[in-house]
Amino acid sequence: MDSCKSGITKHAAIVATTAFYRRVENGLHHTFTITIRQLFSA
C-alpha cells in the first residue's frame, strides 16, 4: 500500500516537474522569438 502511494507521489512530482520545465521552455522560446524579430526588423 505504501509503495503504491509513494509511486503515485513520484509520478505526480514527475508530471509537475515536466509541466514546469515545459512552461519555462515555452517562455524562453517566446522571448527568443521576440528578440529575433526585433533584431531583424531593426
Secondary structure, DSSP 8 states (H G I E B T S, - for coil): -HHHHHHHHHHHHHHHHHHHHHHHHHHHHHHHHHHHHHHHH-
